[in-house]
Amino acid sequence: MVRPLLLGVLLALAMAAPAVAAPGHHPVNLSFFYPISTNQDPLVSTNFRLNILYGRVGALRGVDISGVAGRVHGDVRGMQVTGVVSLVHGSVRGFSTAGVLNYVAQDMRGVQLAALMNYGRGQCFGAQYAGLFNFVEKEFTGVQITSVYNLANADARYAQIATVVNAVSGAFT
């Protein structure tokens, strides 16, 4: 019962409207190790991406499943599940989980989970959980939880929970 429902959700996301940041659009992108993939253009947008080792796309609106590493040059809207490292050079709105590192170059709205570290260079609105370290370079609104060190390098609101250090360089509410 659960598998057909999950397959239906994945197919619906694959048919969703394309992200507008990239010059071309392919609803589904399969990759072993970029450029060995169904699409040779690293700036294409997609709704569903499945990577075995490493994949690159321009934008994602939907679901991203990467075995080792996934890179998105633009924005992510949806869900990312990555075995080791997730690199997003735009913003993220949704859910992102990685075995080692979630990196977002711009703003993040949603939930980030990482076994070791979440690193955001823009504003963060939502929740971060990491095994060792959470870092937000600009304003943080939400909850940061880690076993070692949380850092909001600007103003922060709501909660930071760590066993060793919680740090805010601006005002904390």
C-alpha positions in Angstrom: 0.0 0.0 0.0 2.8 2.5 0.9 4.9 1.7 -2.2 2.2 2.5 -4.7 1.4 5.7 -2.8 5.1 6.8 -2.8 5.4 6.0 -6.5 2.3 8.1 -7.2 3.7 11.0 -5.3 7.0 10.8 -7.1 5.3 10.7 -10.5 3.1 13.7 -9.6 6.2 15.7 -8.6 7.9 14.7 -11.8 5.0 16.2 -13.7 5.0 19.4 -11.7 5.7 22.8 -13.3 9.4 23.4 -14.2 11.6 25.7 -12.1 12.1 28.9 -14.1 15.8 29.6 -13.1 17.4 27.2 -15.6 17.4 27.7 -19.4 16.1 24.2 -20.3 13.9 21.7 -18.5 13.8 17.9 -18.3 11.2 16.4 -15.9 13.4 13.5 -15.0 17.2 13.4 -14.7 19.1 10.1 -14.0 22.9 10.3 -13.4 25.6 7.9 -12.5 28.5 10.4 -12.3 28.0 13.7 -14.2 28.4 13.9 -17.2 27.3 10.3 -17.5 23.6 11.1 -17.2 20.4 11.4 -19.2 21.1 15.1 -19.6 24.5 16.6 -20.5 23.5 20.3 -19.6 24.4 21.0 -16.0 22.1 24.0 -16.0 18.9 22.3 -16.9 16.0 22.3 -14.4 14.3 19.1 -13.3 11.5 17.8 -11.2 13.0 14.4 -10.2 16.7 13.6 -10.0 18.2 10.3 -9.1 22.0 10.2 -8.8 24.2 7.2 -8.0 27.5 9.0 -7.3 27.4 12.6 -8.4 24.9 14.8 -10.3 24.5 18.4 -11.4 21.5 20.4 -12.4 20.6 24.0 -12.7 17.4 24.0 -10.6 15.2 21.5 -8.9 11.4 21.6 -8.2 10.4 18.3 -6.8 12.5 15.4 -5.4 16.2 14.8 -5.4 17.8 11.5 -4.4 21.6 11.4 -4.5 23.7 8.4 -3.3 26.9 10.3 -2.7 26.8 14.0 -3.8 24.3 16.3 -5.4 24.9 19.8 -6.8 22.3 22.3 -7.7 23.5 25.5 -9.4 20.3 27.4 -8.7 17.3 27.0 -6.4 15.7 23.9 -4.8 12.0 23.7 -4.1 11.0 20.4 -2.6 12.9 17.5 -1.0 16.5 16.4 -1.1 17.9 13.2 0.3 21.7 12.9 -0.1 24.0 10.2 1.1 27.1 12.4 1.8 27.1 16.0 0.5 24.4 18.3 -0.8 25.6 21.6 -2.4 23.0 24.2 -3.4 24.3 27.4 -4.9 20.9 29.1 -4.8 18.2 29.0 -2.1 16.3 26.0 -0.6 12.6 25.9 0.3 11.6 22.5 1.7 13.4 19.6 3.3 17.1 18.6 2.9 18.9 15.8 4.5 22.5 14.7 4.1 24.8 12.1 5.6 27.6 14.6 6.1 27.0 18.2 4.9 24.1 20.4 3.7 25.5 23.6 2.1 23.2 26.4 0.9 24.7 29.5 -0.6 21.5 31.7 -0.3 18.4 31.6 2.0 16.9 28.4 3.4 13.3 28.0 4.4 12.3 24.6 5.8 14.2 21.8 7.6 17.8 20.7 7.3 19.1 17.5 8.8 22.7 16.4 8.6 24.8 13.8 10.4 27.7 16.2 10.8 27.0 19.8 9.6 24.6 22.3 8.1 26.1 25.4 6.6 24.0 28.3 5.3 25.4 31.5 3.9 22.0 33.3 3.7 19.1 33.7 6.1 17.5 30.6 7.6 13.9 30.3 8.5 13.0 26.9 10.0 14.9 24.2 11.7 18.4 22.8 11.6 19.6 19.6 13.2 23.2 18.4 12.9 25.3 15.9 14.7 28.2 18.3 15.3 27.7 21.9 13.9 25.0 24.3 12.6 26.1 27.6 11.0 23.9 30.4 9.6 25.8 33.4 8.2 22.8 35.8 8.3 19.6 36.2 10.3 18.2 33.0 11.8 14.6 32.4 12.8 13.7 29.0 14.1 15.4 26.2 16.0 19.0 24.9 15.8 19.8 21.6 17.5 23.2 19.9 17.6 25.4 17.9 20.0 28.3 20.4 19.8 28.1 23.9 18.3 25.3 26.2 16.9 26.3 29.6 15.4 24.0 32.3 14.1 26.4 35.0 12.7 23.7 37.7 12.9 20.4 38.2 14.8 18.6 35.1 15.9 15.1 34.3 17.2 13.6 31.4 19.0 15.9 28.6 20.1 19.4 27.1 20.0 20.1 23.8 21.7 23.6 22.4 22.0 25.6 20.4 24.6 28.7 22.6 24.2 28.2 26.0 22.6 25.3 28.2 21.3 26.5 31.5 19.8 24.8 34.5 18.3 26.8 37.4 17.0 23.8 39.8 16.9 20.7 40.1 19.0 19.0 37.0 20.4 15.2 36.9 21.0 
